[in-house]
Amino acid sequence: MTPIDLSILCKDEAAKALVDLWLHLSAESVAATGRRIPEKAAFTPMKIARYLPYIFMLEWTDAGELQIRLAGTAFSAHFGRNLTGLKIDDLPESLLTKGEMDYFLALRTFRCAGSHEVLINDKKSGKAILYRSIHLPLADASGQPRFIIGASRALPPHMMSKTGVEMRLLRDEGASYHFADLGFGSPMGGRLFAEVA
């Protein structure tokens, strides 16, 4: 099989640790079953315990809804509530962009990995915060990509490394979405921009 390059997703330590673990699990899965997407049962969060506050897991329900199965403590602290158990559609509109569900559907349809950067207004400071997330598929026992494991970090304005042009584009579009091919293809050449809701 062709090696997978997920370096575009590794924007911080938590993302790199999660990508490294996922690649290791993927290699084990290929060797054992021939499947590139590892099963959720193989995912051991304690292998990246240091980054658990930034880790989350989503699941596609039988009804086709995306539910938050696990949200690290950093999410509770940042958003002021526990997000575990909520459906993505139940999140406040201020946390979602218009293209958010299209992005997650593309991840599932193409069986690809992805990342997105979203500008969110911080309620405490009133300033925009760049929120970076990565998303990697995990399969159910039948090999279907039912789960998404991810890492997310909020970067305050003084830590944003974007150029003025990139920041203007994010402000105008609301979010930038990137896809990484896992051997099954990826939408729109790997890049998609969504509009603000």
N, C-alpha and C positions, 0 to 999 in steps of 0.2 A: 504494500500500500504506500501511497505517496505520503511523505512526512507532512505533518500539520504545522503551519507557522501561525502562532497566536500572539506574536510579539506586539502587534498593534493594540492588543487588549491590556498589556502590562503597563499601566500608567502609574501604579503605586505598589507598595510592598504587599498589601492584602490581595490585590489583583494578581500579582506575580505568584504568590504562594498558592492561590486557588487554581490558577492556570497550570502550574507545575504539578499539583496534585491530580488535576483532571487529566493531564497528559499521561501521567503514570498509570492512572486507572484505565485510560483508553488503551494503552499498550497492553496492559494485563487482559483487558476485555478482548482485544483482537487476538491475542495468543490463545485464550481459553475458548472463545465462541466465534471469532471472526467478525464480531461487531465492533465498530469504531466508537459508538456512544456507550459509555459505561453505565451499568445499572445503578440505580439509587442505592440499592442494598450494599454496594461496594464502597459507597462514600462514607468515610470515617472523619467526621469533623474534628475530632481531637488531634488529627495530624496537622491541623492548622489552628490549634487552640488559641494562639496569640491573636489571631485575626477574627475570632468568632463574633465580636461586637459588630463587625462590618459585613457579616455573611447573612444571606437570606436564601430561602428556597420557596419556589412557586410551584403550583401543581395545576395542570389542566384537569378540571372535573369532567365527569361523564356528560354533564350538561354543556360543556364547551366554555365554561367560565374559568378564569385564571384566579386562583386563590393563593394567598400568602400562607404558607405552611410554617415558616420560621422567619423571624426577623430579629437580628441581633440587637443587643442593648443600645447600640449607637443610634438606631432608628427611633427607639422609644424616647431617648434623650432629645434627639433633634426635633422630632415631630410632636413630642409631648403626649404620646399615647402608644400603647402596644399595638402594632399592626398585625401581629399573628392572628390568623383566622379570618381576616378581612378579604373580600374579593377586590381585585384591582378596580373594578367598576365602582366600589364603595368608597374609594379614596377621595378626599376632597379634590375638586377640579383644579385647585391651585397647585396640586402635586403632579398633575398629568398634563401631557400635551395632546393635541388633537390626534397625532399619529401614534400614540403609545400602543394601543391595541393592535394596530396594523403592524407595528414593529414586532410585537410578541407573536402574532400570527405568522409573520415571515420566518421567525426563528423556528417555529414548529414545522411549518410547511417545508422549508428547505433543509431542516435538520442541521442548522448552522449555529455558530457562536456569534455573539454580538457585543457591542458596547454602545452606550449612549451618554451624552453630556447634556444636561438640562440646567437652565438657569431657574432657580427658585428663589422667591423673595423670603428672606429670613424674617420671621415675625418679631424676633427680639431687637434686631438692629435696623430692620427696614431696608437692608441692602441686599443686592443680588448675591447669591451663592451658587457657585458652579458645582453641580452634583454629578459625579462620574460613577457609572455602573458598568459591570461586565456581566454577561449572561452566558452560561454554558449548559448544554442539554444533558440530562440524565434520563436513562430509559427505565421503564417499568420491567417486570419480569418477562414480558413478551417481546421486549426490544423496542417498544414504541417510545418516542421522546415525550413522556408525560410530565417530566419535571424540569425545572430550570434552577440551577444553582448559581448564585451570583455574589458579588462583592460590590459594595458601594461606599463612596467617601464624599463628604461635603468639603469643599475647599472655600474658605473665606476669601473675600476680594484680594487681600494682600498676598495670598498664596497662588492666585490664578496666574498661569504662565501663558495664557493666550495672547496673541497679538491683538491690536485694536480692530483689525479687519475681521478676525475670527470671532471676537466678542460681539461686534456689530451684527455679524451673521447669526450668531446664537440668539441675540436679542430680537432680531427680525424674524427668525424662523422658530424660535422657542427651544429647539433641541437639534442635536446632530446625532444621527444613528449610523453605525458602522457594522458591517457583517464580516465574518471570517469563515471561509469555506472549510468544511470538515471532510470534504470528499464527495459531497452530494450536491454542490452548487451553492450559490448565494444570490440574493436578489440585487438587482440594479448595480451589478459590478462591485458590490460591497459597501456602497454608501447611499444613504437615503436621508433626506431632510424632511422634517415634519413641521407643520405650522403650529403656532400657538392657538390654543382653544379659544 
